[in-house]
Amino acid sequence: MGLFDDTFESNKPREMTKHEAFAGVLLGASASDGHIADEEVRGLFTVLFRMKMYDNWTDDKMNNTINRLLGIIKREGVDALLNRCAKTLPEDLHQTAFANACDIILADGVVEDEEKEFINRLWKVLGISGDDAKTIAQVMVIKNRG
């Protein structure tokens, strides 16, 4: 134990909520190529504020959550965020998160290799079958054409 371990408790990771986990998956999708495009950020906020589970969230609460998640990405990386989110996210939201992550990645019209790798990791870490993941991804490609 270090001298300051009990003094700086903010360094200890706290449990993530399902709201943070869902937003974290989408933010991870946005950041998977090393940068977050404006279209991806707009898509992220649009998706989150449309969902019933975020009905009572204020802009400040959402901004604070996104900033906390960005801090995890900066300190630990996208993969670490993804793993933490997958542990917390309820199973009934796995396919929903996957579909929305695909949608966000497709928002800027370009799917880079890093984004493809993220989607491949995501369906595995969420335990979605390969067939279901492929179907969801195909539907999101169709949705984002044009």
Buried (B, 14 or more C-beta within 10 A) or exposed (E): EEEEEEEEEEEEEEEBBBBBBBBBBBBBBBBBBEEBBEBBBEBBBEBBEEBEEBEEBEEEEBEEBBEBBBEBBEEEEBBEBBBBBBEBBEEEBBBBBBBBBBBBBBBBEEBBEBBBEBBEBBBEBBEBEEEBBEBBBEEBEEEBEE
